[in-house]
Amino acid sequence: MEQDTFSALVVEEQENNTFTRTVRLKTINALPPGEVLIRVRYSSLNYKDALSATGNRGVTKKYPHTPGIDAAGTVVLSSDLNWKIGEQVVCTGYDLGMNTSGGFGQYIRVPAGWLVRKPATLTLLESMQLGTAGFTAALCVAALQNNAVTPQTGLIMVTGATGGVGTLAIMLLKRLGYQAVAVTGKKTAHAFLTDLGASAILDRDEVLVGKEKPLLPARWAGVIDTVGGDMLATAIKSTNYDGVVASCGNAASSDLPLTVYPFILRGVHLVGIYSANCPMARRLRVWDKLANDWKIADLARISRLVPLDQIEEEILAMIAGKTQGRCVVDLEKKA
Ligand SMILES: NC(=O)c1ccc[n+]([C@@H]2O[C@H](COP(=O)([O-])OP(=O)(O)OC[C@H]3O[C@@H](n4cnc5c(N)ncnc54)[C@H](OP(=O)(O)O)[C@@H]3O)[C@@H](O)[C@H]2O)c1
């Protein structure tokens, strides 16, 4: 087994400081140590993967490297009694795909403590249509609920609406009876977002009107922000009394140009969302929600299945902010 080879996307640094991505054969014995070896059936493309695949040292320090922060598949070897050969498992976050060989390969070997049993009511495919993006969207929605934002409280703004986290946040909010206002830079995506359940669509520029002011008219009971920078700052300035802003991303910027006024005059709550090192008890609760009470029907509406050797264009499109919905990586399909 250890000598066996498998296909994986390998990102390599070239002499001119550029990074190339090639599907190559790797051997199982080259995988990092870990208690559980998993045959990966599906992975998915998240923004962090696109950064790792294009040489972002904040995500991945050492190359050659195989990205993929998400993986769903079957246990093939385990030295941990909690995991049996043949069990279907989901692995998202921790160090997977960052500095540990990730889900863009047909095998991963990981610590037993990183794994979640695939919920019975989700297929392996559904678990990766959700993946880190769906898990993070659910953490954001839970942050609204935990801070008393209900469907009756008012409108929820979702930024980066056509992205992985954005589309799944809109679908979850719709499922739970909230009215989601989608903010997008894609003029051609309005019908797509309405179809997913957005009650209104705003262009990015509309949201940024008045961004130089310390406070703006209060419009939002809650915000799910994947973008950061001016977008997050204006969202906070436009949030109503006791409203909740869940900040999970920095697709535009990691800056936050702001005064304290939204906090001290309106009691706005800014809640940070992290998924990679989410504690296991919370992780299991969130996966259980996604698989049952919050289950989204028809995830195929936002996802496409892409073989490993066609992921290159998806990665480049994601870095350019041009992708829509979720790209699921099929580790068994050939182009
Ligand atoms: N905290 C966590 O644990 C966690 C987990 C998952 C993701 N994230 C972060 O959340 C963000 C979204 O992740 P994702 O996987 O959903 O990525 P994604 O699918 O690429 O979606 C990002 C979306 O942001 C919008 N966008 C891109 N560039 C922009 C810009 N310059 N200005 C304004 N909007 C821009 C685009 O949507 P529109 O064209 O519709 O505007 C894009 O589709 C990333 O920053 C990611 O790192 C964090």
The ligand as a MOL file (V3000), in Angstrom:
LIG
                    3D

  0  0  0     0  0            999 V3000
M  V30 BEGIN CTAB
M  V30 COUNTS 48 52 0 0 0
M  V30 BEGIN ATOM
M  V30 1 N -13.4200 32.5540 8.3750 0
M  V30 2 C -13.4460 31.3520 7.8190 0
M  V30 3 O -13.3220 30.3340 8.4680 0
M  V30 4 C -13.6650 31.2740 6.3490 0
M  V30 5 C -14.1710 30.1030 5.7570 0
M  V30 6 C -14.4510 30.1120 4.3770 0
M  V30 7 C -14.1650 31.2510 3.6070 0
M  V30 8 N -13.6070 32.3210 4.2360 0 CHG=1
M  V30 9 C -13.3090 33.5440 3.4850 0
M  V30 10 O -14.5270 34.0510 2.9650 0
M  V30 11 C -14.2890 34.6700 1.7100 0
M  V30 12 C -15.1790 34.0140 0.6540 0
M  V30 13 O -14.7740 32.6590 0.4900 0
M  V30 14 P -15.4270 31.7850 -0.6790 0
M  V30 15 O -14.7990 30.4410 -0.5900 0
M  V30 16 O -16.8900 31.9630 -0.6500 0 CHG=-1
M  V30 17 O -14.8120 32.5530 -1.9520 0
M  V30 18 P -15.4620 32.8090 -3.3920 0
M  V30 19 O -16.3360 31.6650 -3.7600 0
M  V30 20 O -14.3380 33.1720 -4.2690 0
M  V30 21 O -16.4160 34.0770 -3.1620 0
M  V30 22 C -15.9100 35.3560 -2.9290 0
M  V30 23 C -16.8740 36.3760 -3.5220 0
M  V30 24 O -16.4890 37.6740 -3.0330 0
M  V30 25 C -16.7880 38.6430 -4.0240 0
M  V30 26 N -15.5460 39.3770 -4.3140 0
M  V30 27 C -14.4070 38.8860 -4.8510 0
M  V30 28 N -13.4940 39.8470 -4.9800 0
M  V30 29 C -14.0620 40.9690 -4.5150 0
M  V30 30 C -13.6230 42.3180 -4.3820 0
M  V30 31 N -12.3880 42.6920 -4.7560 0
M  V30 32 N -14.4670 43.2270 -3.8590 0
M  V30 33 C -15.7040 42.8670 -3.4550 0
M  V30 34 N -16.1880 41.6020 -3.5680 0
M  V30 35 C -15.3620 40.6800 -4.0870 0
M  V30 36 C -17.3070 37.9190 -5.2530 0
M  V30 37 O -18.7360 37.8820 -5.1530 0
M  V30 38 P -19.6840 38.9020 -6.0130 0
M  V30 39 O -19.1030 38.9430 -7.3860 0
M  V30 40 O -21.0290 38.2800 -5.9260 0
M  V30 41 O -19.5970 40.2280 -5.3350 0
M  V30 42 C -16.7990 36.4980 -5.0310 0
M  V30 43 O -17.5830 35.5620 -5.7000 0
M  V30 44 C -12.7890 34.5180 1.4360 0
M  V30 45 O -12.1140 35.6730 1.8920 0
M  V30 46 C -12.4040 33.3230 2.2910 0
M  V30 47 O -11.0550 33.3120 2.6340 0
M  V30 48 C -13.3520 32.3560 5.5640 0
M  V30 END ATOM
M  V30 BEGIN BOND
M  V30 1 1 1 2
M  V30 2 2 2 3
M  V30 3 1 2 4
M  V30 4 1 4 5
M  V30 5 2 4 48
M  V30 6 2 5 6
M  V30 7 1 6 7
M  V30 8 2 7 8
M  V30 9 1 8 9
M  V30 10 1 8 48
M  V30 11 1 9 10
M  V30 12 1 9 46
M  V30 13 1 10 11
M  V30 14 1 11 12
M  V30 15 1 11 44
M  V30 16 1 12 13
M  V30 17 1 13 14
M  V30 18 2 14 15
M  V30 19 1 14 16
M  V30 20 1 14 17
M  V30 21 1 17 18
M  V30 22 2 18 19
M  V30 23 1 18 20
M  V30 24 1 18 21
M  V30 25 1 21 22
M  V30 26 1 22 23
M  V30 27 1 23 24
M  V30 28 1 23 42
M  V30 29 1 24 25
M  V30 30 1 25 26
M  V30 31 1 25 36
M  V30 32 1 26 27
M  V30 33 1 26 35
M  V30 34 2 27 28
M  V30 35 1 28 29
M  V30 36 1 29 30
M  V30 37 2 29 35
M  V30 38 1 30 31
M  V30 39 2 30 32
M  V30 40 1 32 33
M  V30 41 2 33 34
M  V30 42 1 34 35
M  V30 43 1 36 37
M  V30 44 1 36 42
M  V30 45 1 37 38
M  V30 46 2 38 39
M  V30 47 1 38 40
M  V30 48 1 38 41
M  V30 49 1 42 43
M  V30 50 1 44 45
M  V30 51 1 44 46
M  V30 52 1 46 47
M  V30 END BOND
M  V30 END CTAB
M  END
